[in-house]
Structure formats: structure tokens, C-alpha cells
């Protein structure tokens, strides 16, 4: 359960930390210049239909064209038969679309023509006619009761369908009725703007992060929501009162001298979430590597040796790792394919216990996931839905020195590259001498352990070689100047 939610606001960005038992479990960051697009509704223009991929690119006013697959087109099936995209869309067609995935890396936004608008307790589906219920509401009697309650509240001839959100379990009839009216007014406004706008046009933008905190994150179990900006606090308070949210009195303006995220240790958590290595309390550690296609997590015992047997040590390390990995997935917002390499366990009971602990811990995660059991290679494979950039992609960029490799060539390797390059240059050009511009460490290597190699080269090419330190060069950079 959510104990507290911290909202840190500056003019440039809003940061939210969901805390449980005094520890950060989730981090959400929204920058004024880079607001997320998920949930936005656009009137777009089909720019290109790709029959071979059964997809289309749609221009919605962004730098990159957005992507629409035929499976995300509402009504693409006629009975049991799926209609091809070239029969549904043509270049230049106007189309109403909603963003379901933010642009990630080099990929454009992912679109759907099936619109869904989230309220506090309900999600409105204008093109559907059924009533669905969140899978998190597992009790069948409760599901039936909620469905009947909503059907009684719907006005006659109500168009569209609804999904009942988890928060609706504790909602009263007045709250549900207010949510229905709000969502239908919102949809009517979107339709009106679509009729009067020229494509591409933004028709609806989802709430900003500070208000989504109240709609999506806060629950009746939330002890308090602390906000360190008076203006944002007043805006959130007005929103909470307008929709009669049950925890309005738990919304508090933080006025302390110490920064809110410092006070709760969230700044330190953010720094740790950027690190490749995550230490476990037992002395073990995780190595988390994120690539474009997948994320790998490697579990190691490190210095932990307190078990009665070696198998016991491994089991305890894996159990702790299962809990920490689940938290790191949420904290770093890692998505896509994730492969976890727990320490090998020969005991099947231990393997099942570790897997059960992992599944139990990730149950608190709102993001949709699938987890397989241990593979033949002893790996746990899982997927976690990726709808926005990971924390590392939001806060970091590839290193300009190593270009994202995470490693640099050694000074000795660069020295040998320079020696080979000098031979090539000497055969092409008749220079009086060669001047090598390189980093301090490379020049030092030439003057020390590779001094003999440089002297042999000078004798071989018959020309002097001078060394010059360039302080702005990284270890891999060098230039050869012909004098």
C-alpha cells in the first residue's frame, strides 16, 4: 500500500516519489518542455500506409510520424475476418487517434484509434458498449456488485462502455455518477473540437503529473500527499474538492527548510537508480544492464557467507534479490523484455520459493507484466509493459567519450592505433615530421612503457615524431598533423 506520496515542483519539472514504509518505490518525472503524450487525443493525417507491415504512419504534429498497427484500429475485424490496413486507410485520410506509448529512442509514438478516457473511478470507452472490470478486483461477488451498481447509474441511452477501476471498490453512487457525467462531457468536447479543427490538431491532453497523482496514484490507504509548491498545492486541492476525493484532507503543503526529496532520501535513491551495481543488505549485489532490446539482471553473492550451507547462502541471497529486483523495476521504470539470472539453485523447492517471492513482490506494480518460470538455462524471463522512457533515458544521455559502450580503449591500445596510423601517413605523404595530438594519458604512455615502440617507429619511417598533449581530448581521441 502507498504510505506517502511526495511531489517536488520547480518551474522546469515536476517529480513524484511514491513511498512505502519510508522507501521510494516509484519515481515519475515530467518536464515542462517534454510532457508525456500517453492519453493525448489527436486529429491526425495518414502520411503513409505500409501494407507489407500492416501498419501506417500518421502525422499528428510531432517531429516524428507516429505509428499505427492494424490491430490497434477499432473495428478492423469484420466478423471473424480481419480486414487489411490498405482497405481501411489511405494516404491523406484524417483520423482520430490516441497515443498509447510515448516516443522511445528512435521510435515514434504508438497510436490506437480505440479511444479511452480515464476518470477517477472509471475509464470511458466511447466506441464500446460493454462494462469491464479491473483484473485487480478478484472477488467475483464484488465484480458482479460493481457491474450492477454502474448499470443502474448509467443514464438511459448512454453511448459507450466503461471499465471499472480498482479505486471504484470504495466509491459511493454519487462519486460514480459524477465520474460518468465528467467523462461524457469531456468526450462531447473532444468531438466538437474534432469537427471544428484542421488536422493535425491536439484535441485533448491528459492531466499534468501533479493532478494524475490524485487521479491514479493516491488511494484511501495513502496517509498523506506532501507538495512543496504552494501554487501546485492549491491547484491539487481545488481538483480534489471538485471531484470530492476522499483524501482531500491528507493533501498537505510542505514548508520545511530542507528540500523535500532530501528529507526523505529520494535524491540518494535517484543516484543509486542510475548505478549499474545495486548492493544488497546481505552483502550480495545485482548488476543491471539496460540495452535497447532488453534488460539483464545478474545476481551475485558478493561477500555474503552467513548461511549454514552454500545452498542456504545462495537461497537467502536470491530471496533478497527477488524483492530488490521488483523494486528496481518500478524505480527505474524498466520495460520490455527483462532476463534475470539468479544464482544457480539445485534445490527445486528453493527455486519455487524464490519465484513465488518475486511474483508476490511485483504484484504491487501497476504496470502489466508476464513472468515465466525458470528456463532450462536457469534464467527467469519476463516482460513489463513499456509506455514511457526509463528513468535512465529521462535523466541521462550516452557518454560522448564511449558513445554508450560503457568502456574506453586503454591508453596502450590507442598508442598502437597511432603507431599504425603513422605508418600509413608516412607512406602517403612526404612530411618533414609528424606531430601527434593526444590525451595526457596516451602521451604519458608513449613517454614511458611505449617509448621504445615510438623510437623504433621513428627509425622505420625515417621521420621524427613529436608529442603534444590536448587537455580537451578524451582517451580515444587523437590527431596526426603533418609538418
For each residue, the residues with C-beta under 8 A, 3 or more apart:
1: 20 219 221
2: 5 18 19 20 217 218 219 221 222
3: 19 20 21 22 222 223
4: 19 222 223 224 225 226
5: 2 16 17 18 19 213 217 218 222 224 225 226
6: 16 17 19 226 260 261 264 266
7: 14 15 16 210 213 225 226 227 228 229 232 236
8: 14 15 16 17 228 259 260 261 266
9: 14 15 210 227 228 229 231 232
10: 13 14
11: 32
12: 31 32 33
13: 10 29 30 31 32
14: 7 8 9 10 29 30 208 209 210 232
15: 7 8 9 27 28 29 30 261
16: 5 6 7 8 26 27 28 29 209 210 213 217
17: 5 6 8 24 26 27 28 261 264 266 269
18: 2 5 24 25 26 27 28 217
19: 2 3 4 5 6 22 23 24 25 264
20: 1 2 3 23 25 364
21: 3
22: 3 19 264
23: 19 20 269 327
24: 17 18 19 27 264 265 266 269 331
25: 18 19 20 327 330 331 364
26: 16 17 18 217 330 331 333
27: 15 16 17 18 24 266 269 270 273 331 333 391
28: 15 16 17 18 209
29: 13 14 15 16 209 391 394 395
30: 13 14 15 34 35 36 208 209
31: 12 13 34 35
32: 11 12 13 35
33: 12
34: 30 31
35: 30 31 32 205 208
36: 30 102 206 388
37: 40 62 99 102 103 109
38: 99 100 101 102 206 387 388
39: 98 99 117 118 205 206
40: 37 98 99 202 204 205 206
41: 96 97 98 99 115 190 202 203 204
42: 60 61 96 97 98 99 200 201 202 203
43: 94 95 96 194 197 198 199 200 201 203
44: 58 59 60 61 66 94 95 96 97 111 199 200
45: 58 59 92 93 94 95 199 200
46: 49 56 57 58 59 89 90 91 92 93 94 95
47: 56 57 58 59 65 91
48: 56 57 65 91
49: 46 56 85 86 89 90 91
50: 53 54 55 56 57 85
51: 54 84 85 86
52:
53: 50 69
54: 50 51 69 70 84 85
55: 50 67 68 69 70 85
56: 46 47 48 49 50 67 68 85 89
57: 46 47 48 50 65 66 67 68 108
58: 44 45 46 47 65 66 67 68 95 97 111
59: 44 45 46 47 65 66 199 200
60: 42 44 66 97 99 109 111 200 202
61: 42 44 200 201 202
62: 37 65 66 103 108 109
63:
64: 103 108 109
65: 47 48 57 58 59 62 108
66: 44 57 58 59 60 62 97 99 108 109 110 111
67: 55 56 57 58 107 108 109 110 111
68: 55 56 57 58 72 73 89 95 97 110 111 112 113
69: 53 54 55 72 73 110
70: 54 55 73 76 82 83 84 85 88
71: 76
72: 68 69 100 110 111 112 113 114
73: 68 69 70 76 85 88 89 112 113
74: 112 113 114 127
75: 127
76: 70 71 73 82 83 85 88
77: 80 81 82 83
78: 81 82 83
79:
80: 77
81: 77 78
82: 70 76 77 78
83: 70 76 77 78 87 88
84: 51 54 70 87 88
85: 49 50 51 54 55 56 70 73 76 88 89
86: 49 51 89 90
87: 83 84
88: 70 73 76 83 84 85
89: 46 49 56 68 73 85 86 93 95
90: 46 49 86 93
91: 46 47 48 49
92: 45 46
93: 45 46 89 90
94: 43 44 45 46 199
95: 43 44 45 46 58 68 89 113 199
96: 41 42 43 44 113 115 194 203
97: 41 42 44 58 60 66 68 111 112 113
98: 39 40 41 42 111 112 113 114 115 116
99: 37 38 39 40 41 42 60 66 102 109 110 111
100: 38 72 110 111 112 387
101: 38 104 109 110 386 387 388
102: 36 37 38 99 109 387 388 389
103: 37 62 64 107 108 109
104: 101 107 386 388 389 393
105: 292 393
106:
107: 67 103 104 110
108: 57 62 64 65 66 67 103
109: 37 60 62 64 66 67 99 101 102 103
110: 66 67 68 69 72 99 100 101 107
111: 44 58 60 66 67 68 72 97 98 99 100
112: 68 72 73 74 97 98 100 115
113: 68 72 73 74 95 96 97 98
114: 72 74 98 125 127 128
115: 41 96 98 112 125 126 127 187 190
116: 98 123 124 125 163
117: 39 123 124 126 183 186 187 204
118: 39 123 165 206 215 216
119: 122 123 124 179 182 183 215
120: 165 167 171 175 179 215 243 245
121: 164 165 167 168 171 175 176 179
122: 119 150 162 163 164 165 168 176 179 180 183
123: 116 117 118 119 162 163 165
124: 116 117 119 160 161 162 180 183 184 186 187
125: 114 115 116 128 160 161 162 163
126: 115 117 159 160 187
127: 74 75 114 115 160
128: 114 125 160 161
129: 160 161
130: 161
131: 147 150 151 161 162 163 164
132: 161 162 163 164
133: 137 143 146 147 163 164
134: 137 163 164 165 166 168
135: 138
136: 166
137: 133 134 142 143 146 164 166 169
138: 135
139: 142 143
140: 143 144
141: 144 145
142: 137 139 145 146 169
143: 133 137 139 140 146 147
144: 140 141 147 148
145: 141 142 148 149
146: 133 137 142 143 149 150 164 168 169
147: 131 133 143 144 150 151 164
148: 144 145 151 152
149: 145 146 152 153 173 176
150: 122 131 146 147 153 154 162 164 176
151: 131 147 148 154
152: 148 149
153: 149 150 173 176 177 180
154: 150 151 158 162 180
155: 158 180
156:
157:
158: 154 155 180 184
159: 126
160: 124 125 126 127 128 129 184 187
161: 124 125 128 129 130 131 132
162: 122 123 124 125 131 132 150 154 180
163: 116 122 123 125 131 132 133 134
164: 121 122 131 132 133 134 137 146 147 150 168
165: 118 120 121 122 123 134 168
166: 134 136 137 169
167: 120 121 170 171 219
168: 121 122 134 146 164 165 171 176
169: 137 142 146 166
170: 167 220 246
171: 120 121 167 168 175 176 179
172: 175 176
173: 149 153 176 177
174: 177 178 244
175: 120 121 171 172 178 179 243 244
176: 121 122 149 150 153 168 171 172 173 179 180
177: 153 173 174 180 181
178: 174 175 181 182 243 244
179: 119 120 121 122 171 175 176 182 183 243
180: 122 124 153 154 155 158 162 176 177 183 184
181: 177 178 184 185
182: 119 178 179 185 186 243
183: 117 119 122 124 179 180 186 187
184: 124 158 160 180 181 187 188
185: 181 182 188 189
186: 117 124 182 183 189 190 204
187: 115 117 124 126 160 183 184 190 191
188: 184 185 191 192
189: 185 186 192 193 204
190: 41 115 186 187 193 194 203 204
191: 187 188 194 195
192: 188 189 195 196
193: 189 190 196 197 201 203 204
194: 43 96 190 191 197 203
195: 191 192
196: 192 193
197: 43 193 194 201 203
198: 43 201
199: 43 44 45 59 94 95
200: 42 43 44 45 59 60 61
201: 42 43 61 193 197 198
202: 40 41 42 60 61 205
203: 41 42 43 96 190 193 194 197
204: 40 41 117 186 189 190 193
205: 35 39 40 202
206: 36 38 39 40 118 212
207: 211 212 215
208: 14 30 35 211 212
209: 14 16 28 29 30 212 213
210: 7 9 14 16 213 227 232 235 236
211: 207 208 214 215 235 236 239
212: 206 207 208 209 215 216 217
213: 5 7 16 209 210 216 217 218 225 236
214: 211 217 218 225 236 239 240 245 251
215: 118 119 120 207 211 212
216: 118 212 213
217: 2 5 16 18 26 212 213 214 222
218: 2 5 213 214 222 225 245 247 250
219: 1 2 167 222 247
220: 170 246 247
221: 1 2
222: 2 3 4 5 217 218 219 225 247 250
223: 3 4 250
224: 4 5 250 251 252
225: 4 5 7 213 214 218 222 236 247 250 251 252
226: 4 5 6 7 252 254 260
227: 7 9 210 232 233 236 251 252 253 254
228: 7 8 9 253 254 259 260
229: 7 9 232 233
230: 233 234 253
231: 9 234 235
232: 7 9 14 210 227 229 235 236
233: 227 229 230 236 237 251 252 253
234: 230 231 237 238
235: 210 211 231 232 238 239
236: 7 210 211 213 214 225 227 232 233 239 240 251
237: 233 234 240 241 248 251
238: 234 235 241 242
239: 211 214 235 236 242 243 245
240: 214 236 237 243 245 247 248 251
241: 237 238 244 245 248
242: 238 239
243: 120 175 178 179 182 239 240
244: 174 175 178 241 248
245: 120 214 218 239 240 241 248
246: 170 220
247: 218 219 220 222 225 240 250 251
248: 237 240 241 244 245 251
249:
250: 218 222 223 224 225 247
251: 214 224 225 227 233 236 237 240 247 248
252: 224 225 226 227 233
253: 227 228 230 233
254: 226 227 228 260
255:
256: 260 263
257:
258: 262 263
259: 8 228 262 263 267
260: 6 8 226 228 254 256 263 264 266
261: 6 8 15 17 264 266 267 270
262: 258 259 265 266 267
263: 256 258 259 260
264: 6 17 19 22 24 260 261
265: 24 262 268 269
266: 6 8 17 24 27 260 261 262 269 270
267: 259 261 262 270 271
268: 265 271 272
269: 17 23 24 27 265 266 272 273 331
270: 27 261 266 267 273 274 391 395
271: 267 268 274 275
272: 268 269 275 278
273: 27 269 270 328 331 332 391 392
274: 270 271 391 392 395 396
275: 271 272 278
276: 287 288 289 406
277: 285 286 287 288
278: 272 275 285 286 287 288 324 328
279: 284 285 302
280: 283 284 285 286 302 304 317 320 321 324
281: 320
282: 304 306 316 317 320
283: 280 301 302 303 304 305
284: 279 280 299 300 301 302 303 304 317 320 321
285: 277 278 279 280 300 302
286: 277 278 280 297 298 299 300 321 324 325 328
287: 276 277 278 297 298 300
288: 276 277 278 295 296 297 298 328 332 334
289: 276 295 296 298
290: 295 332 334 390 392
291: 294 295 296
292: 105
293: 336 337
294: 291 336 337 338 339
295: 288 289 290 291 334 336 337 338 339
296: 288 289 291 338 339 340 341
297: 286 287 288 325 328 338 339 340 341
298: 286 287 288 289 341
299: 284 286 317 318 321 325 340 341 342 343
300: 284 285 286 287 317 343
301: 283 284 304 305 313 314 317 343
302: 279 280 283 284 285
303: 283 284
304: 280 282 283 284 301 307 313 316 317
305: 283 301 313
306: 282 313 316
307: 304 310 311 312 313 314 315 316
308: 312
309: 312 313
310: 307 313 314
311: 307 314 315 345 346 347 350
312: 307 308 309 315 316
313: 301 304 305 306 307 309 310 316 317
314: 301 307 310 311 317 318 343 344 345 350
315: 307 311 312 318 319 345 347 350 353 354
316: 282 304 306 307 312 313 319 320
317: 280 282 284 299 300 301 304 313 314 320 321 343
318: 299 314 315 321 322 342 343 345 350 354
319: 315 316 322 323 353 354 357
320: 280 281 282 284 316 317 323 324
321: 280 284 286 299 317 318 324 325 342
322: 318 319 325 326 342 354 355 357 358 361
323: 319 320 326 327 357 358 361
324: 278 280 286 320 321 327 328
325: 286 297 299 321 322 328 329 340 358
326: 322 323 329 330 358 361 362 364 365
327: 23 25 323 324 330 331 361
328: 273 278 286 288 297 324 325 331 332 334
329: 325 326 332 333 334 338 362 365 384
330: 25 26 326 327 333 365 367
331: 24 25 26 27 269 273 327 328 391
332: 273 288 290 328 329 390 391 392
333: 26 27 329 330 388 389 390 391
334: 288 290 295 328 329 338 384 390
335: 367 384 385 386 387 390
336: 293 294 295 383 384 386
337: 293 294 295 381 382 383
338: 294 295 296 297 329 334 381 382 383 384
339: 294 295 296 297 379 380 381 382
340: 296 297 299 325 358 379 380 381 382
341: 296 297 298 299 378 379
342: 299 318 321 322 345 354 374 378 380
343: 299 300 301 314 317 318
344: 314 378
345: 311 314 315 318 342 350 351 354 378
346: 311
347: 311 315 350 351
348: 351 352
349: 352 353
350: 311 314 315 318 345 347 353 354
351: 345 347 348 354 355 374
352: 348 349 355 356
353: 315 319 349 350 356 357
354: 315 318 319 322 342 345 350 351 357 358
355: 322 351 352 358 359 371 373 374 380
356: 352 353 359 360
357: 319 322 323 353 354 360 361
358: 322 323 325 326 340 354 355 361 362 371 380
359: 355 356 362 363 371
360: 356 357 363
361: 322 323 326 327 357 358 364
362: 326 329 358 359 365 369 371
363: 359 360
364: 20 25 326 361
365: 326 329 330 362 369 384
366:
367: 330 335 384 385 387
368: 384 385
369: 362 365 382 383 384 385
370: 382 383
371: 355 358 359 362 380 381 382
372: 375 380 381 382
373: 355 380
374: 342 351 355 378 379 380
375: 372 378 379 380 381
376:
377:
378: 341 342 344 345 374 375
379: 339 340 341 374 375
380: 339 340 342 355 358 371 372 373 374 375
381: 337 338 339 340 371 372 375
382: 337 338 339 340 369 370 371 372
383: 336 337 338 369 370
384: 329 334 335 336 338 365 367 368 369
385: 335 367 368 369
386: 101 104 335 336 390
387: 38 100 101 102 335 367
388: 36 38 101 102 104 333
389: 102 104 333 393 394
390: 290 332 333 334 335 386 393 394
391: 27 29 270 273 274 331 332 333 394 395
392: 273 274 290 332 395 396
393: 104 105 389 390 396
394: 29 389 390 391
395: 29 270 274 391 392
396: 274 392 393
397:
398: 402 403 404
399: 402 403 404 405 406
400: 403 474
401: 408 474 475 476
402: 398 399 405 406 407 408 476
403: 398 399 400
404: 398 399
405: 399 402
406: 276 399 402
407: 402
408: 401 402 474 475 476
409: 413 414 417 475 476
410: 413 414
411: 414 415 439 441 442 444 445 475
412: 415 416 445 449 450
413: 409 410 416 417
414: 409 410 411 417 418 438 442 475 476 478
415: 411 412 418 419 442 445 446 450 453
416: 412 413 419 420 453
417: 409 413 414 420 421 478
418: 414 415 421 422 436 438 442 446 478 480
419: 415 416 422 423 453 454 457
420: 416 417 423 424
421: 417 418 424 425 480
422: 418 419 425 426 434 436 457 461 465 480
423: 419 420 426 427 457 460 461
424: 420 421 427 428
425: 421 422 428 429 431 434 480 482
426: 422 423 429 431 434 461 462 463
427: 423 424
428: 424 425
429: 425 426 482
430:
431: 425 426 434 463 482 483
432: 463 483
433: 463 464 465 466 483
434: 422 425 426 431 463 464 465 466 480 481 482 483
435: 465 466 467 468 480 481 482 483
436: 418 422 443 446 465 466 467 468 478 479 480 481
437: 468 470 473 478 479 480 481
438: 414 418 442 443 446 467 468 469 470 473 477 478 479
439: 411 442 443 469 470 471 473 474 475 477 478
440: 443 444 469 471
441: 411 444 445 475
442: 411 414 415 418 438 439 445 446 475 478
443: 436 438 439 440 446 447 467 468 469
444: 411 440 441 447 448
445: 411 412 415 441 442 448 449 450
446: 415 418 436 438 442 443 450 451 453 454 467
447: 443 444 451 467
448: 444 445 451
449: 412 445
450: 412 415 445 446 453 454
451: 446 447 448 454 455
452: 455 456
453: 415 416 419 446 450 456 457
454: 419 446 450 451 457 458 465
455: 451 452 458 459
456: 452 453 459 460
457: 419 422 423 453 454 460 461 465
458: 454 455 461 462 463 464 465
459: 455 456 462
460: 423 456 457
461: 422 423 426 457 458
462: 426 458 459
463: 426 431 432 433 434 458
464: 433 434 458
465: 422 433 434 435 436 454 457 458
466: 433 434 435 436 483
467: 435 436 438 443 446 447
468: 435 436 437 438 443
469: 438 439 440 443
470: 437 438 439 473 477 479
471: 439 440
472:
473: 437 438 439 470 477 478
474: 400 401 408 439 477
475: 401 408 409 411 414 439 441 442
476: 401 402 408 409 414
477: 438 439 470 473 474
478: 414 417 418 436 437 438 439 442 473
479: 436 437 438 470
480: 418 421 422 425 434 435 436 437
481: 434 435 436 437
482: 425 429 431 434 435
483: 431 432 433 434 435 466
